[in-house]
Amino acid sequence: MFIRNTPSRTETDRLILARRAYLLAVNHRTERHDPAARIAAVVLFDFAIESTMKLAVETLGNTKVAREFPAVLQQLDEALKKAQLPALASRQEMLRVHDTRNASQHSSRYPNEAEMAECLIYSRDSLRELVSTVWDASFDGLRLSRLVRDDHLQKLLREAEIAVEGEHWIDAVSKASYALQSALSSVSMHTLGNLHYLIEQLEYSEQDSDVSRAISHLVEFSDRTLLAVSLGLDMRAIRRIRAITGEWVSVSGTDVEYHHIRPHLTEGEAVFVLDAALTAVLKIEEEVGNISQPFGFDVFTEDAVDEFVSRNGVTLPSQRFPDIPQANTHFDRETVDKHAHLRHHRAVTALRRASAALDPDDRRHSELLNLIEQYVIYVTHYESDLDFETGTRRLLAIISSVRAQGTVSSDSSETSTDRK
């Protein structure tokens, strides 16, 4: 007699892909004014059912799975009977979805509203019954966060999935939307450039504060919109997420706070935000590759600095690195030591000024300039990093050492030329 077990890792991955196809179909179904989207939804509903059926046939012991839908369904009936498992009550619903798909794909007939509603209900019920019959698992409990490659984002989205299962709607919405925000923030600096300090200086300008604040909001909105469009994200879904969460606020780690988040969220809103955030994050990874290194851009690491110091013979006589000089701007006031963004500004300004003396035509200087640029991006992105000032002071010491070595080399060269 067949014993139902939890899915293996390979089976879980395949079931998750089927659930992913199902959720994509649900999203396409909402495009009521786009006939092509409705056809895509029907095809995806059918794919989710058929791929799960084939996996079930394999799991029940038949290694030679048929290719056509009716034959696979027949194999599944026989395999369930042989394993002494109950016959599927949703068998006719599966066929109904497949017939609608055939009519759309082979007869070029757009499914109507009633057929779309049927496909949604029939697919959901069929997949739930099929998974629970063959495996000791729940179709709704399959966690799509496993498809996310970035560890930090996967952790946030997994916590959001667990929160949904526990009916903690606010926590689920917070974690899921923060994952999407983090993904967009990571890609933004490499896609559109860094607008952080432009927005910051506008926000904290002491002149025409209302106008400056309005301009900064416009810049930030344009940045977000252009980025989302360039990545092919669903703008309506993102706007709805923002309407549910209110303003996004970055907080270190996985503790997220929001302004104006509604205290009484519904299950539907929580599930929507989770699915939309997952879809968006997966889409972003599909477009940029590694979110930590979008488009192959190498992020800053301490190892890179150590390698530069060792390879170029840079000497740092003391671990007491220089202090970060005060920047001569309106940021130099008592709040400098109270607000992290002001300290970041001071550190970046100091690096910019010190690196201005480096010669980009010199190999060592050029390599150091690249390291500094990567570090500035790192500091800007990881605003919660409490030790960024130590890294800045170390880079300032390296800049000073490289310049001093360059001066010594030039003096030696001039001396030897004079002797000749």
C-alpha positions in Angstrom: 0.0 0.0 0.0 1.2 3.5 -0.9 2.2 5.7 2.1 1.8 9.4 1.7 5.0 11.3 2.6 6.1 14.9 2.6 7.5 15.8 -0.8 11.2 15.4 -1.4 13.3 18.4 -2.2 13.0 17.8 -6.0 9.3 17.2 -5.7 8.9 20.3 -3.6 10.7 22.4 -6.2 8.4 21.1 -9.0 5.3 21.6 -6.9 6.4 25.2 -6.2 6.8 25.9 -9.9 3.3 24.6 -10.4 2.0 26.9 -7.7 4.0 29.8 -9.2 2.3 29.1 -12.6 -1.1 29.1 -10.8 -0.4 32.4 -9.1 0.8 34.0 -12.4 -2.5 32.8 -13.9 -4.4 34.4 -11.1 -2.6 37.7 -11.8 -3.2 37.5 -15.5 -6.9 36.8 -14.9 -7.3 40.2 -13.4 -6.4 41.8 -16.7 -10.0 41.9 -17.7 -9.5 44.2 -20.7 -6.6 42.3 -22.2 -7.8 39.2 -24.1 -4.2 38.0 -24.6 -3.7 38.0 -20.8 -6.9 35.9 -20.3 -5.5 33.3 -22.8 -2.2 33.3 -20.9 -4.1 32.8 -17.7 -5.9 29.7 -19.1 -2.7 28.2 -20.4 -1.0 28.7 -17.0 -3.9 27.2 -15.1 -3.8 24.1 -17.4 0.0 23.9 -17.1 -0.2 24.0 -13.3 -2.7 21.1 -13.3 -0.9 19.0 -15.9 2.6 19.4 -14.4 1.3 18.4 -11.0 -0.5 15.4 -12.5 2.6 14.2 -14.2 4.6 14.5 -11.0 1.9 12.6 -9.1 2.1 9.8 -11.7 5.9 9.6 -11.2 5.6 9.7 -7.4 3.0 6.8 -7.5 5.6 4.6 -9.3 5.1 5.1 -13.1 8.3 6.3 -14.6 6.9 6.4 -18.2 4.5 9.4 -18.1 2.4 10.0 -21.2 2.7 13.3 -23.1 -1.0 14.2 -23.8 -3.3 15.4 -21.1 -6.1 12.7 -21.4 -3.5 9.9 -21.3 -1.8 11.4 -18.2 -5.2 11.7 -16.5 -5.9 8.0 -17.3 -2.5 7.0 -15.9 -3.2 9.0 -12.8 -6.6 7.3 -12.3 -4.9 3.8 -12.5 -2.0 4.8 -10.3 -4.4 6.1 -7.6 -6.5 2.9 -7.7 -3.3 0.7 -7.5 -2.0 2.7 -4.5 -5.5 2.3 -2.8 -5.9 6.1 -2.8 -9.3 7.8 -3.3 -10.3 8.7 -6.9 -10.2 12.5 -7.6 -13.5 14.2 -7.1 -12.2 17.1 -9.3 -11.5 15.0 -12.4 -14.2 16.6 -14.5 -13.0 20.1 -13.4 -9.5 19.3 -14.6 -10.9 18.3 -18.0 -13.0 21.4 -18.1 -10.0 23.7 -17.6 -8.1 21.7 -20.3 -11.0 22.1 -22.8 -11.0 25.8 -22.2 -7.3 26.0 -22.8 -7.6 24.0 -26.0 -10.4 26.3 -27.3 -8.2 29.3 -26.6 -4.9 27.9 -27.9 -6.1 25.9 -30.9 -9.3 27.7 -31.9 -8.1 31.2 -31.1 -11.2 31.8 -28.9 -10.9 34.3 -26.1 -12.3 32.9 -22.8 -15.2 34.9 -21.4 -15.7 36.0 -17.8 -17.7 33.0 -16.8 -15.0 30.6 -18.2 -12.2 32.6 -16.4 -14.1 32.3 -13.1 -14.5 28.6 -13.6 -10.8 28.1 -14.5 -9.8 29.9 -11.3 -12.1 27.8 -9.0 -11.5 24.5 -10.8 -7.8 24.9 -10.9 -7.5 25.8 -7.2 -9.7 23.0 -6.1 -8.0 20.4 -8.4 -4.5 21.4 -7.2 -5.5 21.4 -3.6 -7.1 17.9 -3.9 -4.3 16.4 -6.0 -1.5 17.6 -3.7 -3.2 16.5 -0.5 -4.1 13.1 -1.9 -0.6 12.1 -3.1 1.6 13.9 -0.6 1.4 14.8 3.1 1.4 18.4 2.1 -0.9 21.4 1.3 -0.9 23.2 -2.0 -1.5 26.5 -0.3 1.3 25.8 2.1 4.0 25.5 -0.6 6.3 28.4 -0.1 7.4 30.3 -3.1 10.2 32.0 -1.2 12.4 29.0 -2.0 12.5 30.3 -5.6 14.2 33.6 -4.4 18.0 33.4 -4.7 18.9 36.3 -2.5 19.3 35.0 1.1 18.1 38.2 2.9 15.0 38.6 0.7 14.2 34.9 0.9 14.3 35.1 4.7 12.0 38.1 4.7 9.5 36.5 2.3 9.6 33.1 4.2 8.8 35.0 7.4 5.9 36.7 5.5 4.6 33.3 4.4 4.7 32.0 7.9 2.9 35.1 9.1 0.1 34.5 6.6 -0.2 30.9 7.8 -0.5 32.2 11.4 -3.0 34.8 10.3 -0.7 37.7 11.4 -1.7 40.0 8.5 0.2 43.2 9.5 3.4 41.2 10.1 3.0 39.5 6.7 2.4 42.7 4.9 5.3 44.4 6.6 7.8 41.7 5.8 6.7 41.1 2.2 6.6 44.7 1.2 9.9 45.4 2.9 11.5 42.6 0.8 10.2 44.3 -2.3 11.5 47.7 -1.1 14.9 46.2 -0.3 15.1 44.6 -3.8 14.2 47.9 -5.5 16.6 49.9 -3.4 19.5 47.6 -4.2 18.9 47.8 -7.9 18.1 51.5 -8.0 21.6 52.8 -7.3 22.9 50.6 -10.2 20.1 51.4 -12.6 19.4 55.1 -12.3 22.3 56.3 -10.2 22.3 57.4 -6.6 19.7 60.1 -5.9 19.9 59.6 -2.1 21.9 62.7 -1.3 20.1 64.9 -3.8 16.8 64.0 -2.0 18.5 64.4 1.4 19.9 67.8 0.7 16.5 69.0 -0.7 14.7 67.6 2.3 17.0 69.4 4.8 17.5 72.6 2.8 17.0 75.6 5.1 15.7 77.7 2.2 12.2 77.3 0.6 11.6 74.1 2.7 8.1 73.5 1.3 9.3 73.7 -2.3 12.4 71.6 -1.6 10.3 68.9 0.1 7.9 68.9 -2.9 10.8 68.6 -5.4 12.4 65.8 -3.3 9.2 63.8 -3.3 8.8 64.3 -7.1 12.4 63.1 -7.6 11.8 60.0 -5.4 8.5 59.2 -7.1 10.1 59.5 -10.6 13.0 57.3 -9.5 10.7 54.5 -8.2 8.4 54.7 -11.2 11.1 54.7 -13.8 12.8 51.8 -12.1 9.7 49.7 -11.8 8.8 50.3 -15.5 12.3 49.5 -16.6 12.2 46.2 -14.8 8.8 45.3 -16.2 7.0 45.3 -12.9 3.2 45.5 -12.5 2.7 49.2 -11.5 -0.9 48.7 -10.5 0.2 46.0 -8.0 3.0 48.2 -6.6 0.6 51.1 -6.2 -1.9 48.9 -4.4 0.8 47.6 -2.1 1.7 51.2 -1.3 -2.0 52.0 -0.7 -2.1 49.1 1.8 1.2 49.7 3.6 1.4 53.5 3.5 4.9 55.0 3.3 7.8 52.5 3.3 10.4 53.1 6.0 13.8 51.3 6.0 14.8 49.8 9.3 17.9 47.6 9.9 17.6 43.9 10.0 14.1 42.5 9.5 12.3 44.8 11.9 10.1 47.1 9.7 8.1 50.1 10.7 5.6 51.9 8.5 3.8 55.2 8.6 0.0 55.1 8.2 -0.3 51.3 7.8 -3.9 50.3 8.4 -4.3 48.6 11.7 -7.1 46.2 10.5 -5.8 44.4 7.4 -7.8 41.6 5.8 -6.6 38.2 4.8 -7.1 39.1 1.1 -4.9 42.2 1.4 -2.2 40.2 3.2 -2.2 37.4 0.6 -2.2 40.0 -2.2 0.8 41.8 -0.9 2.7 38.6 -0.3 2.0 37.2 -3.8 2.6 40.6 -5.5 5.9 41.1 -3.6 7.0 37.6 -4.4 6.2 38.0 -8.1 8.0 41.3 -8.2 11.1 40.1 -6.5 11.3 37.0 -8.8 10.9 39.3 -11.8 13.7 41.6 -10.5 16.0 38.6 -10.1 15.1 37.4 -13.6 16.0 40.8 -15.0 19.2 41.7 -13.0 20.5 38.4 -11.9 22.1 38.6 -8.4 20.2 41.4 -6.5 23.3 41.9 -4.4 25.3 42.5 -7.6 22.8 43.8 -10.1 23.9 43.5 -13.7 27.2 41.9 -12.5 28.3 44.9 -10.5 30.7 43.9 -7.7 29.7 45.4 -4.3 32.3 46.6 -1.8 34.1 44.1 0.4 36.8 44.5 3.0 38.7 41.7 1.3 39.0 43.9 -1.8 40.6 46.6 0.3 43.0 44.2 1.9 44.0 42.8 -1.5 44.6 46.3 -2.8 46.8 47.2 0.2 48.8 44.0 -0.1 49.3 44.1 -3.8 50.3 47.7 -3.9 52.6 47.7 -0.9 50.5 50.3 0.9 51.8 50.9 4.5 49.5 51.9 7.3 51.9 52.7 10.2 49.1 53.0 12.8 45.7 51.5 13.3 44.6 54.9 14.7 43.0 56.1 11.5 42.4 59.8 10.9 39.1 61.3 12.0 36.5 62.1 9.4 36.7 65.9 8.8 33.6 68.0 9.2 32.0 68.9 5.9 31.6 72.7 5.3 27.9 72.5 4.5 24.6 73.2 6.3 24.9 69.6 7.6 27.5 70.7 10.1 25.3 71.3 13.1 24.5 69.6 16.4 22.3 67.0 14.7 25.3 65.5 12.9 26.0 63.0 15.6 22.3 62.3 16.2 21.1 61.2 12.7 22.7 58.4 10.7 22.1 60.0 7.3 24.0 63.1 8.3 27.0 61.0 9.5 26.8 59.1 6.2 26.9 62.4 4.3 29.9 63.6 6.2 31.8 60.3 5.6 31.0 60.3 1.9 31.9 64.0 1.5 35.2 63.4 3.2 36.0 60.5 0.8 34.9 62.5 -2.2 37.2 65.4 -1.3 40.2 63.2 -0.5 39.8 61.2 -3.7 39.7 64.3 -5.8 43.5 64.5 -5.3 44.0 61.1 -6.9 45.0 60.8 -10.6 42.7 58.6 -12.6 45.4 58.1 -15.2 47.6 56.4 -12.6 46.9 52.6 -12.3 47.0 52.5 -8.5 45.0 55.7 -8.1 42.4 54.5 -10.6 42.0 51.2 -8.8 41.7 53.0 -5.5 39.1 55.3 -7.0 37.0 52.3 -8.0 37.2 50.9 -4.5 36.1 54.2 -3.0 33.2 54.4 -5.5 32.1 50.9 -4.5 32.4 51.8 -0.8 30.3 55.0 -1.3 27.6 52.9 -2.9 27.9 50.3 0.0 27.6 53.0 2.6 24.6 54.6 0.9 22.7 51.3 0.5 23.5 49.8 3.9 22.5 52.8 6.0 22.1 50.6 9.1 25.8 49.6 9.1 27.1 51.1 12.4 30.8 50.6 11.5 30.9 52.5 8.2 32.9 55.3 9.8 35.8 52.9 10.6 35.9 51.8 7.0 35.8 55.5 5.8 38.7 56.4 8.1 40.7 53.4 6.9 40.2 54.5 3.3 41.2 58.0 4.1 44.4 56.6 5.6 45.0 54.5 2.4 44.4 57.5 0.2 47.0 59.5 2.2 49.5 56.6 2.1 49.1 56.1 -1.7 49.5 59.9 -2.3 52.6 59.9 -0.1 54.1 57.0 -1.9 53.4 58.6 -5.2 55.2 61.8 -4.0 58.2 59.8 -2.8 58.4 58.0 -6.1 58.2 61.3 -8.0 60.9 62.9 -5.8 63.2 59.9 -6.3 62.6 60.0 -10.0 63.4 63.7 -10.1 66.6 63.2 -8.0 67.9 60.5 -10.2 67.2 62.6 -13.3 69.2 65.5 -11.8 72.1 63.2 -11.0 72.2 62.1 -14.6 
